[in-house]
Amino acid sequence: MATALVKCSSSKNIKKEEAFLYYGKTQCLGKCPVFDMYLFKDGKVLYEGIKNVSKLGMHQFSIKTEDVDEIKKELEKIDFTTKEKLTRDFPNTVLKFKGKRLAIQKNEKVKRLMFLLEKIKI
């Protein structure tokens, strides 16, 4: 997967609720990265760096539709009904897909998806 990022000038026309995937990291007791990322079917990505990330604020860019398809395939494999005991000390990885929400701290369950998503972060 060769992800190409194309920086766009404005994120005002993008509606977060139209994203097919929300991916975010929550705060921990240390210096964990905190961000929200919204992926859209056409390859647009809306990223908001909140804390402890290299790019703070709202950013918009695009990825290839082939990369979007690969991410969708991985999402279909995930059991969103899984419940994990979460602790305050560690950041949560939060995924929202098809009206379902998954919050986890042990990313082994979504290892391949995390690999794909980490490649597209700013």
ZIBEL-V70783 format. One record per residue. N is the residue number from 1. SS is DSSP state (H for helix, E for strand, - for the rest). Layout:
n->[N,N]
ss->[SS,SS]
This chain:
n->[1,2,3,4,5,6,7,8,9,10,11,12,13,14,15,16,17,18,19,20,21,22,23,24,25,26,27,28,29,30,31,32,33,34,35,36,37,38,39,40,41,42,43,44,45,46,47,48,49,50,51,52,53,54,55,56,57,58,59,60,61,62,63,64,65,66,67,68,69,70,71,72,73,74,75,76,77,78,79,80,81,82,83,84,85,86,87,88,89,90,91,92,93,94,95,96,97,98,99,100,101,102,103,104,105,106,107,108,109,110,111,112,113,114,115,116,117,118,119,120,121,122]
ss->[-,-,-,-,-,E,E,-,-,-,-,-,-,-,-,H,H,H,-,-,E,E,E,E,E,-,-,-,-,-,-,-,-,E,E,E,E,E,E,-,-,-,-,E,E,E,E,E,E,E,E,-,-,-,-,-,E,E,E,E,E,E,-,-,H,H,H,H,H,H,H,H,H,H,H,H,-,-,-,-,-,-,-,-,-,-,-,-,-,-,-,-,E,E,E,E,E,-,-,E,E,E,E,E,-,-,H,H,H,H,H,H,H,H,H,H,H,H,H,H,-,-]
